[in-house]
């Protein structure tokens, strides 16, 4: 593990593969950690890519440099963190792979920094034009119970009291049963003990649906620019589990018109919300092919 300082963060990240290989920045989701990408990263490294997998703000050893920095969890903030890390490492153009929160950040990177991103591979989360959060249908609102729970002050206190327990509920309900073991969850849950994990998590969800949550003026310009972007020019692969019980396939249908640079959507039967963990071999194959086909090397 390496650490590097940006303006706001000391970002911890896992790195592997040839130093002179084409770079792939891999962004984990919520609630997850870089270890979930071990199999995919190993395959990419063996194929000649350099992988960089940061712990997102609020996760694992990544730390804010100042107590005064608002612990915002927006997609724009996550995308800027990725750019700041890439700049610190001297990465010019790079491919981005992301799951869940990481997928949102990947789309945001392609929208705000199209010249920097060669390809996008997004898992579990469909593209949201303009970064907009629409109030969901009744059926989808039931799946988003955890978001409403965090918007209630008493619910937020419960999350603060047991962050790993809250995360585990999502693991147990977002995919078919028995897809992970105790060691896998325990290793991942170490990231949730970061003192800023809860505050970043709560901000990410509460700020979608409530007024008055903490904001950071550094991201206002990026947010305003994002709201004007409908089309993505970066070649994009979207991987969706057909048995995803948080963001089902219906939530990612019919988005082809938003991708001017090409778009492929792959549905995986029997797979839930964590395709990179549940079907790592298939996911690695399609990501490698996407990177090769779209010139990310």
C-alpha positions, 0 to 999 in steps of 0.5 A: 500500500502507498499513500500520497497527499493531495490538497485535501487528502492523504490517499491510501491506494493499492498499486500493481502491474508494470510501472510503464503500463497503461494506467487503470484507476479502479474505484470501489463502491459502497459499502466496499473496499479495494480488496474486492478488486483483487482478482480483477486487478491481478488479471489486468496486471498480468495483461500488462496494465498498471492498476491504481486502486484508492481507498475512497474518502472516508474509507480505510487508511485514507485521511482528510488533512484538515478537520475543517474540510466538509466530509461530502460524499458527492460524485463530483468530490469522488471524481475530483479525488481521482483526478487529484490522485492521477495528477500526483502520480503523473498519470495523463490519460487513464482508463477508469473502472468503478463499482457503485459509488465508483461507477458514479465517479467514473461517469462523472469523470467522463462527463467533467474530464473527457480528455483524461479518460480513455474508457469507462467500465461501470458496474451495478449503477446506470448512468444518471444524465446531469448527475440528477437524483430523481425520486424513485418509483414506489417499487424502487423506493422500497429497495432504497430503504437504507437511504431513507433510514439515514435521512432520519436523525435517529437512523443516522445515529444507529449507523454511527453506532454500528457502521459495519452492522449497517453495511452487512445488511446491504451485503446480505440483501443486495445479492443472492444468498451465500455469495460471501464468507465471514473472512471476506466481509471482515477484511472489507469491514476494516475500511468502515472503521475509518472515523470519517466513513460514517460522516461521508456516507451520511452526507452522500445520501442525506444531501440527495434528499435533504436540504441543509447538509454540509457542502464544499464550495470547491465542488460547486463549479464542477457540480454546475458543469455536471448538471449540463452534461447529457452525453458521454463521449467516452467508450463505456461498458456497463456490467449489471447483475440480473439479480441485483436487489438494490439497483435492478436491471430496470434501472439501467435500461434504455440509456444507449442514447446518452453515449456518443462514444459507444456503449455496451451493457452486459447482464450477468444471470444469477449475479447481484450487486457485486459482480466483481466479487460474485463473478470475477472471472467473467467480469475480468474477461469483459473489462480486458476486452473492453480496454483492448477494443477501445484502445486503453493500452 
